[in-house]
Amino acid sequence: MLGISDYPAFVLAILVFLAIPGPGNLALLVSTAKGGLRGGLASTLGIMAGDQILIWLAVMGVATLLLAWPSVFVGVQWMGALYLAVLGWKMIRSPQGATPVLDIPAGQYFRQSCLITLVNPKAIVFYMAFFPLFIDVHQPPGIGTFALMAFTVAVLTLGYGVLLSLLAHRLSSRLRAHPWASRALNTTAGALLIGFGCKLALTK
């Protein structure tokens, strides 16, 4: 199929990766909890935009350049780790009733989720290593092959994001009735973001 050797397996692999807990999923959940379905959709679109940028950077060979210049790669990695850690700390420290870190307007949810997706330079390397696994060796890949892969990732991310937003919205409506639960959500989400930042900084 347009140079893809096993399209169903490719779709299944993307779905598995989407379900793996990470800062992107966390950003989507928190955005929905704070901004409702509007916030969740904006966050989903931000994740999609970040993914598309990383995918096409990988296709262009930016991953190779990053690996050829380890100091640049490490610098970008540490900047991303610091960003996640600072965002997590702000969430933990935000007083009850204060304007949340991930707050309306929807454009802010979009930018926040897009940045969270982009701060991990290893994602570029991942896409560069992942896509060739599904390239048909008997049919040299063209721009159409990578466009179909990128489009598939976008569609699956949109569907997954909408579904997760709907589930999170139902849960958040119950949490709003209990202020302590909202505070616990902020603290837990902040701690997880700091943890993701530490993992990003320490992973070689």
Summary of the structure (lengths in Angstrom):
residues: 204
radius of gyration: 17.9
end to end distance: 35.2
largest distance: 59.6
contacts: 661
relative contact order: 0.22
helix: 81%
strand: 1%
